[in-house]
């Protein structure tokens, strides 16, 4: 039986501290807020549940929450949820047709920001340590910042949803209806499943009244570079330096993408030098997003970049890639926006137009299918 307990809660509007007990192991967990963050017990419980996800059979909170929230958490985590008493069920506050963006300062979140309304709230996570370089960049956008030791604890391994904990912890001071992530096209594996098609909101976030908004869900990593280069070319170098360090796969990949797209658009942009030793981290077939990027490079005459990203690209695939039409990677797949919130549709359309990102036409779907056939030996679609 797997059990996690959240105990010894201490909090003010500026910080939350508690102990997390898993078996015989006790770890301190803390959050500090750049702006006051009053938070109800129930919304705190939703945030903590987002950290552990479906990993445990029992989740214990040593503080009371509302019965409706206990039931919601139990339902989606598939756990028995225990509390110390109950609070009266609550009504969600009146929400506004605005958005809060989970903002890292990377290309995905920068491009998402370019497609959202001007009044979008930004919330950023500061994990400290080797992630400190991210803070130096994202603080330029004046987000609400949640600093935490979460990444230094065992809790980081249980659920991807801990990455969205910032807007959950600020929920009582944010009246936005929509919760936006910078999740891009490659994250779907180029597969439109029913949750994506219907704009499914992950239950950790719907439990506090958020609805999903995914402004770059149908835009590739190549497309996000085009958005940033057209929107704010002056911040590209600083963003690149905040993403990763020389020698890391992500650092080379992002610089190579920017340079390739900037050359295509005839945009003069400063990027860090790529004159460094680059370990190749992946073999072809191991990482979908990296393979897509490598084949894009091959298709635009930069097989040298492709070979610095992945090894063992099959000769027949590399040959086909050099002849492939990959222009669809610089457009937006409309199928991923069929249930996009109407309240956010106008800034999406405006942002895409300003960035020169067009919607797919029939030939783009055909090029997409041909591209997937190239990868079919290695990935399921």
C-alpha positions, 0 to 999 in steps of 0.5 A, a space after each residue: 500500500 502506497 501512502 503519502 501524508 502532508 503534515 505540519 502545515 505552516 503558511 502565510 500569504 508569502 510562504 507555505 511550509 509543510 512536511 511530506 511523509 512517504 513510508 518512513 521518509 520525511 521531507 520538507 516542502 516549501 513554496 515562497 511567493 513573490 506576491 501575496 498568495 492567500 490560499 484556501 485549504 481546498 485549493 492547497 489540497 488540489 495543488 498538492 494532489 497535482 504533485 503526486 498524481 495517481 501514484 498513491 493508494 492513500 493521500 492524507 492531508 492533516 488539515 480540513 478541506 471541503 467534501 466536494 474537493 475531497 471527492 474530486 481529488 479521490 476520483 482523479 487520483 484514484 486514491 483514498 483521500 483522508 482529511 482532518 475534518 471538513 469545511 463547508 462546500 464552496 461556490 467558485 468565484 465569478 471568473 473572467 474570460 482571461 487567461 493565466 499562462 504557466 510561463 518559463 520564458 522558453 520558446 514554447 511559453 513565449 510563443 503561447 504568450 504572443 497568441 494570448 490576450 494582452 491582459 494574460 497573467 503570468 506565473 513562473 516556477 523558480 526551482 533554484 539550482 541549475 534552473 536559476 538561469 531561467 529566473 534571470 530571464 522570465 523575471 523580465 516579464 514581471 510574472 508572479 513567481 513561486 520559488 520552491 524546493 520541489 525539484 530537489 525532493 522525491 516528489 518531482 518524479 510522480 506526475 508531470 502536473 507538478 509543472 502547473 502548480 504555480 497557477 494552482 497556488 495562486 488560484 485564490 488571487 487569480 480570477 482567470 477562467 483559462 489556464 494556458 500551457 505552452 505544449 506544442 504540436 510534437 507533444 501530441 506525437 502528431 496524433 489528435 486524440 479525443 481529449 485534445 480534440 475536445 480541449 480536455 482540462 486535466 482534473 488537477 486544474 478543473 478542480 479549481 475552476 480552470 479551463 484549458 487553453 493550448 495556444 500552440 498545441 497545433 504549432 511545431 517547435 519550428 513554428 514557435 521559432 517563427 512566432 518569436 522571431 517575428 514578435 520579439 527578435 531582440 529577446 531571442 539570444 537571452 531566451 536561448 541562454 536561459 534554456 540550457 547550457 552549451 553541450 546540452 542537446 536542447 541548447 544546440 537544437 534551439 539555436 540551430 532551429 532559430 538560425 535556420 528559420 531566421 535564414 529562411 525569413 531573412 531576419 537578422 538575429 543574434 544567437 549564441 555561437 554553435 562552435 562548441 563540442 556537441 555530444 549527440 544525445 539520441 539515436 534516431 527513433 528515441 525522441 520524437 520531437 528531436 527526430 522531427 526537427 532533424 528531418 526538418 533540417 535535412 529537408 531545408 539543406 541542413 543535414 549537418 545540423 541533423 547529424 549533430 542532433 541524432 545518430 543512425 538516421 536510416 539512409 532511406 529516411 534521410 534521403 526522403 527527408 531531403 526531398 520532403 515538403 516540410 512547410 506544414 511545420 511552419 503552419 498551424 493544424 486547425 484540428 487542434 483548435 476545434 474546441 479552443 475557447 471562443 473568448 481567446 480566439 481573436 488574439 489567437 488569430 491575430 497573433 498567428 497572422 502577425 507571425 506569418 503562421 497560416 492554417 493548414 490547407 489540404 496539401 499541408 495535411 497531405 505533406 503531414 501524412 507523407 512525413 508520418 509515413 517516413 517515421 512509421 517504422 519508428 513511431 505509431 500514429 
